[in-house]
């Protein structure tokens, strides 16, 4: 007999779904048969499998060790690759959530099986700080709720428990929180404006196109921006991302003649090449700087009314200063969120002393 205690990061899922992950190789018919015969119980009672698990629930498997091992052959995720040297720049953390300042150059999630992304670094941190065990990863894997482009820096939100991951993902999908970015664009932009259009994605080229009129398979997008400061043939903008689609900010600003500096996919090579030569700039100057939360309940209660901010990366700030923009005059702080050239793939920043209280 094996006894399992449900931890907070596993709570919120249906019992049968949990069993399907824990005994990954077992047929569903076997699991339901064991439930009917009370060979698998929940809190000492017969269960149907439709129950929602709560932290502290007790699961008992009245099965032989051989049977459990047979059906849990892949209990530990074989594809998990972590970095012992990763140092996450953590902006905020509580029992359920964590917000990380992602450096430009790092994937938010895997694009290929061999990739090591922010998710793997996050799991590494949670393992090292004792907030999750490798066994628990078979039934719940913490993950990010918003995906920034590899070469966009700034705030990435992640759920450490299933309820938080579900609620945060819903909040991003339903646009109930404020999402703000900073970007340095070509040309002089005055005032503020709300722009819209229709976006289509070409998956073969991983590039999007915009039109003002609706067309098949296109999705409507809305972007709002305001000018913060003007520089030498460039402007620092604050962008309010109303919808959130692939490459939306980059393509939308390029479509109105103000592409983001450093962006070779949608931008101006004649403007980008001198920045690459002078500063070593290899990514677009786009930074997710602020999230504003509404009133929240449940797993997100600690985020109710909270504002989470990420300082501008040092290289971004240096280029602004070189263009004649004084950041302190507009209340913008900077901090290093670049991946060291000699250690690509390793986060800069800090690791807290331990898990949150």
Secondary structure, 3 states (H helix, E strand, C coil): CEEEECCHHHCCCEHHHHHHHHCCCCCHHHHHHHHHCCCEEECCECCCCCCECCCCCEEEECCCHHHHHHHCCCCCCCCCCCCCCCCCCEEEECCCEEEEEECECCCCCCCCCCCCCHHHHHHHHHHHCCCCCCCHHHCCCCEECCCCCCCCEEEEEEECCHHHHHHHHHHHHHCCCEEEEEEEEECCCCCEEEEEEEEEEECCCCEEEEECCCCCCCEEEEEEEEEEEEECCEEEEEEEECCCCCCHHHHHHHHCCCCECCCCCCCCHHHHHHHHHHHCCCCCCEEEEEEECCCCCHHHHHHCCCEEECCECHHHHHHHHHCCCCHHHHCCCECCCECCHHHCCCCCCCCCCCCCC
